[in-house]
Amino acid sequence: LSMTVAPSADTVIKRFTFERAWYPVMPISYAETDRPNAFTLLGRRMVLWRSADGWACVEDACPHRLAPLSTGRVKSDGNLMCRFHGWEFAGDGKCAKIPNASPEASASLCGSPETAATRFPVRDDGGLLWVWPESGDAGFANSLLSSPAVDPNASKFEWIMTIPPVSYESMVENSMDPSHAPHLHEGTFAASEMVRLEEYEVASDIEPQGYLLKHGGYTQKNVGMDASRRFTAPSFVHVEYKLPSGKKQDFQLYFTPSTPFETRVMTNLQAPQLPAWLPARGLLTDLFHAFFLTRKGLWRFSDQDRLVMQGQDQTQSEDPHRAQLAWDIVSPSDTGVSTFRRWLERVGGGPFSASNPTFVPTKEEENRWNVHGKHCPSCRR
């Protein structure tokens, strides 16, 4: 967002290149294996599909007429076919067939780099599909130099994805601001009487790759706990609670920037996957999912956050240079928000800091079907 304060030369420790990083774009359980999966990453429309060689990702534009490849279909041989004129693309992005050309001309044209779709590195890890949003030989070479920030046990648990019309900056800030919970989340599982959050510290250096925060309790339910929040750039927030009772809680969240005012949020709340041998596993999984997303559960909780964050985004977009007092720490509870802002400033700004987007939310974007349901295999059944 343009609201990010432009850093001075002496404050930039190293510019984090958002285009050179792995991003989770959807849980593997959400991806359709027999048709294209459209998504947007860093403002660029892309499409994933299961090719003959595994998962593949290209720009969502056929080089022939720039028609969206996501409206096409995956053929039995794993090629992605454009719906407009039938051009086909293999998993490496190369054109495999041009129906309206003779076999000889088709073979010649398909051998040209100009007929290939723009391809991006993709991999699956931890139950998620990851994309590196840098194309070309350089993109594939750079993608081999790092691995996704993923917990080795993540694939054992169920992932939930929502796509709220909220900025990446506001989403990450919110995850670093636990003290809002007793005030904002009244009537949900997170509701509890407030306890003043007096201990909140930066427990590591603020590096381009992220930082570690530690804090104590902030409600009557968790007073006396030891908690940590680790941010691993660009999108991973790992929250761990150690309660006085000995109980431990673990929350893994990813915030993948789609557009200036849309973020793909993937949440792992340590809910175990049901074993494959269990009778009626699909039905039981759907029932558990429906129970979790009740009005008293995640939906009301998420709606409370979303409404506040959309208001923040709107105010900030109307006055991009207006700073929040929390960025400079009004009280110890602001440490998380301030630290994320310091990270943004030090690495050269956010993923859309060079643009000046206009905030125009619509009711269509806000409804629960668009935020979650149409993307979720359980909700679609």
N, C-alpha and C positions, 0 to 999 in steps of 0.2 A: 504494500500500500504506500502511497505517497506520503502518508502521515508519519513515516519513519523519519526521524531527525537525521539530516545529512551529517555524517561524521567528518571531523577535521582530519587532516593528514596524519597528525601525531596520535590519534586515537585508534586508527585502523591497525589492528595487529596482523590481520591477514584476511583478504576478501574471500568469504566463503562463496564458492560458485554453485548456485542452486541447480544449475543444469548438469553438474557433475556429481551426482549423488544417486543412490538407490532409494526409490520411493515405493511403498506398498500401495497398490492401486485398487485391490479388492481381495477378499478372502478367496481361496481356491474353491471353497464350497459354494461361492456365489457365481463363479464363472461357468458359463454355458460351454459345453464341449462340442456341441453340434451346430453352433451358430456364432457369429461375431459378437464381441463384447465391447461396446463403445465406452469411452471415458475421456476426461480432459485432465491434463497434467501441465501445470505451469502455463495455462492459457492455450495449450496446443491440443487439438482433438486427435485422439489416437484410437486404435482398435486392436484388441487381442483376439486370437483364435487358436484352437488346437490344431496344429498342422501335422503332417506326417512325421515331422522331426521333433515334435513337442510344441510347447507354447511359443507363439510368435507375436510380434508387435510391430505395426507400421503406422504411419500417419493415416488418419481417416480421410484420405483423398486419393482417388484413382488418378494416376498421372495422365490418363487419356483425356477426361473431361472434368476432372476434379470432383467427381461425384463421391459421396460418402461411401466408403467400402463397408461400413457397419450396416448398411441396408442390404448388403449382399447375402450370400450364403456360403457355408462351408461344404465343399463337395466330398464325396466318399474317399477321394484320394488325398484329402487334407488341404487341397488348394482353396484359397479364398476367392470367390467369384464376385466381380462387380455386378450389381443388379442393372446397371445402365446399358452396357453393351457386351457384357459377358467376358470381359478380360479376366484372366485368372492369375493368381500370384501364389508362389510357393512360400514355405516358411522363411526362406532367406530373403524374401521381398522381391525376388526376380520375377519378371513376367513369365508365365508358363504357357499361356495360350491367348491368341487373339482370333476369335471366331470369324470375324469378317475379313480376315486376310487369308490368302492361300497358305497351305502348309509351308511352302518354301519361304514366303514373305513373313509368316508368323515366326518361324524359327530365326530368321535374320533379325527381325524387330525385337524379339524377346532376348536376343543376345546383347542388345544395346543397354547401357546403364540408364539412358533416358526413359526407358519404359519400366524401370524398376520402381516399386513403391519405396518411400523413405522408411528405413527400418531402424528399430531401436533395440538395445539389449534388454532381455527379459529373463527372469529366473523365478523359480518357486522355492520358498524357504519359510519354515515356521508356520505353514498353513496359509501363507499369503503369496500373492503374485506381485513381483517387483519389476519396476521398469526404470531404466537409466535414460533420462530424457535428452541424451546427446547422440545424434546420429552419425553415420559415416565411420570410416576406419578409426578415426580418433576416438569416437564415442565407444566403440567396442574395445579398443585398447585400454582406454581409461577405466572402463567398467571392470576390467580384470584386476585393477590395482586395489580395490576395496570390496568388502562384503556388506550385505545388508545388516543393519543393527537389529538383531533378532535374538531373543532368548532361546537357548537350545531346547527348552521344554515347551515352547509355544505351540507346536503342532499338536500337542496332546489335548488342547482345549478348543472350545468353540469361539469363533470370532463373530462379532456383530458389527455391521457397517451402517453408518448413516451418512448422508451428504447434506448437511444443513447449509443454508445460504448465509454463511458467516465467514469472515476473513480468517486466514491462517494466523495472523497476529493475535486476534482476539481469542481464538480457540486455545492457542498455546498459553497465553497469559492466564486464561481462566483455569487451566490445569495447574498453574503455579500459585493459585490464590485460594488456599483451602478455607480461609476465614469467612468467605462469603456463604458457605454452606448453611450455617444455622439461621441466617437471615433470609436467604433466597429460597431454600428448599423446604419450606414449611409444607407439611402434609405429605411428605415422601419418606422413604426408608432412611434418608440422610438427615431427617429432622432431629434436632436435639438442642438443649439449652446451651447457649454460647459460653465458652471459657476464653478469656483473653489470651491470644497467642503472643506470648512474650519472648519465646525462643525460636528464632528463625535465622539461620546463618548460611552464608556461602561457604561450603566445605571443601572447595577446590578452586583452582585457578579457572578463570573464564577463558576457555580456549576455543578456537574455531570449531572443534569437534564437539563442544558442549561444556557442561559443568554439573556439579552436584550440590544440592541443597539439603539441609537437615533442619527439622523443626519438631516441636512438641505438640501436645494436644490442643484442640480448639473447640471441643464440645464436651459436655458431661459424659458422653459415651466413650470418648477416647482420651480423656485427661490423663496425663502421666505417661503417654506413649512416646516411643522414639520413632520418628518417621523420616524418610528420605525421598527426594524427588530428583531423579537424574534425567537431564535433557541430553539426548544424543542427536546432534544435527543430522539431517534437517527436521526430522519429524517425530522422533521417538521420545516419549515421556514414560518413565518407569517409576511407579509409586509403591513404596513398601512401608507398611505399618507394623510395628512390634508393640502390642498392647501389654499393659501391666499383668494381665491374666496369663500371658504366655502365648496367646493367640496371635497369628500372623496373617496379614492381609496383603495381597499383591495385585496391583492394577497395571496393566500394560495398555498404553494408548498411542496411536499413530495419528498424526495430523498432516495429511497430504494436500498441498495447495492446488486446487483445480483452476480457479479463476480468482480475481481480487476479492470477490465476495462469495466464494463457495469452497468448502473444504471437505475432503473425504476423511471421515473419522472411523478408525477401526479400533474396537475395544475388546480386550481379552480380560474377562473378569474371573478367570480361573474356573469356569464352569466346565467340568470334564465332558468329553465326547462320550456318548453312549456306545457300548461295545457293538461291533458289527453283527455278532451272533444273536443279539437280543431280539426276540420276536416283536414285530411291529415297531422296530427301531425308528422308522421315519415318523410314524404317528406320535410316538412318545417324545421325539425331538421337537416336533411342531407344538405339542401341548406345553412342553417346558418353555419353549420360545414365547408362546402366547401368554403364559403366566408371567414371565419375566417382563414382558412389554405391556403390562396392565397400566391403567390410569394412575394407580398408586405407585407404580414402579418406575421403570426407566423413562417412559414417555413423558409423564408429568415432570420428572426431574429434568429431562432434556429440553422440554418446552420452556421451563423456567429460565434455564441458561440461555437458550436461543433468543428469547425475546429481549433479554437484557443486552446480549452481545450485538444483536442487530441494531439496537438503539445506539450502542457505542459506535458501531461502524458508520451509521448514518451521520451522527454528530461529527465524527472525525473526518468523514469525507467532505462534509460541508465546510470544514475549517481544518485543512490538512496540517497546519502548523500549530494547532492547539495541543498543548501537552497536558497529560494527566498528572495530577499531583502525586499519584502513586508511583510514577516513574522515578521520583527522587526520594521515596520512602518517607511517608508521613508518620507511619508507625511500623514496628517490627513486622507486622503481618503483610506489609507491602514488599517485603524483601524478594519474594518470588517474581512478582511482576517487574520490579525494578531491575532484577538481574537479567531477565530475558531481554528487556530493553537495552541494557548495557551490552549484551551479546549481539543484538541486532546492530547497534551502533558500531561496535568494534569490528564486525565482519563486513560492514559496508552496506547495510540495509536489508530489507526483506525481499521476498521473491518478486514482488511487483512494485518495488520502490521507485522505479523509473517512470511509472505510469501515473496518471491522475484519474482513476476510475470514478464513475458516478454510481452512487448507491441507489438502485431501483428495485427493491424487493417486490414480489408479487404474491398474491394468495396461492397461486398455483405452486410456486416454489416452496411455500411454507407448509403445505399440507403433508400429513404423515406418509401418504402413499408415495409422494415424490422424494421425501427425505429418506425413507427407508424401504417401504413395502415393495416397490417395483423392482428393487435391487435384490431382495432377500428371497432365497428359494423356499423357505418355510412360509412366508407371507403370501407368496404367489400361488401356493398349492391350494 
